[in-house]
Amino acid sequence: MPKTIKQKVKFKTTPHAVYEALMDDKQHTAFSGKNAKISRKAGGKFTAYDDYIEGENLELVPDQTIVQQWRASDWPKGHYSIATFRIKAAKNGTELVFTQTNIPDNKAKEIAQGWIDFYWNPMKLFLEKK
């Protein structure tokens, strides 16, 4: 049975800076320490974490919304989740509400922790240095 995760994160920066950290190849590579290639167009492909993650941008609204068809390389062949990043200004910074649906049941706990360890925490450090 596929799983859904939902996480909320606050960053002490602007919505634009959060969007760019996720969508800009160089910034994504810088905060993650792993190679990323990201199309900035809906329908465009992306890879991250040295090709461990791959997918396609379904919807992009600069500084507000990113919706991606997303999969990890160790998932069953052809299995994709939908990752949605909703970005909005909040008191003293930016709030990101993240939802990921259709995660393989046996990977949900690992993926949920991975977003914290490999995305939100390093992004906070990266964005607060800018």
C-alpha positions, 0 to 999 in steps of 0.5 A: 500500500503506497504511503504519503508523507507531509512535512513543514519546514521554516527557513530564515530567507525569502520564498525566492531563495528557497525556490532557487535552492531547489530548482537551480543546478548549482545551488542544489549541488552546493547544498546537497554535496551531490550532482544535480541537473534540473530543468526549469520548465514544466515537462522537463527532466531532473536528476539529483544526488548523483542520479539517485533521484530522477523525475519530471517537473509537472508544475512550476510556479516560480517562488511558490510551487514545485510539483514533480514526478519523482523516484529513487533509483532503488524503487521498483522499476517505473514506480513514481511518486508525486512530490509537491513543494508549496512555498510561501512567505511567513513571519521571519522567513519562508514556510515550505509545506512538502507532500509526497504521495505514492511512496512504496510502503517499505521506503516511506520511513527512509524517504521521510527521514531522508528529506530532513537529513539530506534536504531540509537541514543542509538547505537551512545551513546553505541558505543562512550562509547567503 
